Amino acid sequence: MNWSSGAWSRIEGIYARIESMSFIKELMAGTLPLEKFQYYMVQDAFYLDQFGRALAIIGARVENVEDSLAYIRFAEGAIVVEKALHESYFESFQLKDKGQIEPTCHHYGHFLKSTAALDGIEVAMAAVLPCFWIYKKVGDYIYQNQQSGNNPYQKWIDTYAGEEFGELTQRAIDITDNIARQSTEKQQQAMTEAFITASRLEYEFWNSAYSLKTW
Ligand SMILES: Cc1ncc(C[n+]2csc(CCO)c2C)c(N)n1
């Protein structure tokens, strides 16, 4: 069995809880209060900055040059492509104030950056994987279960349910599985721990937006 299949089986409970979160249900129905989506967008802009840097660190550290290029491109995607989504929402919702980074985003971003810089490269790859994989699953879930055709959050949904994002996610899974095959049992366990922690933080990220959590 691939490392990723075993790791996903460990977060099935967390993932099921994510699908049933109020934030996700209301995003899907288009009824999520704007204030909560705005909080999410502002925090996500901070997150993407940190996530992009974590991916760039991985790109710099990984030995195989093809893998290095893949992570450098993921970093570019996080900073450039997703920023476009953010900017369009910032514009259409007249969000001018950049706001400040709140506790959950701060925790998650710093977890990713410190893991990318200080832990084994295989652990760093495992830590960033839920960002891709959970978003792909949530994007597909929402896309397949959506009822109304007029959703103010449609652009967000389309970004993650798309085929292109699916390919990106599969590439990240494959590279991580490949490095897991070259890792010891102990290293694989550390990878799984990091994967679980990041998945918990994905849950907390949406939860913090729903409850508008501040310092
Ligand atoms: C909290 C949070 N987690 C994951 C993503 C999704 N995401 C952001 S950048 C990127 C890879 C390159 O495009 C992915 C999958 C997000 N937006 N916010």
The ligand as an ORCA input file, in Angstrom:
! r2SCAN-3c Opt
* xyz 1 1
  C      -5.971     27.177      4.362
  C      -5.826     26.751      2.939
  N      -5.391     25.500      2.687
  C      -5.243     25.095      1.406
  C      -5.530     25.934      0.354
  C      -5.417     25.457     -1.055
  N      -4.249     25.852     -1.774
  C      -3.694     27.046     -1.658
  S      -2.302     27.198     -2.663
  C      -2.424     25.639     -3.210
  C      -1.433     25.008     -4.160
  C      -1.023     25.812     -5.301
  O      -2.089     26.357     -6.022
  C      -3.539     25.055     -2.632
  C      -3.934     23.709     -2.903
  C      -5.982     27.245      0.657
  N      -6.298     28.147     -0.305
  N      -6.116     27.618      1.948
*
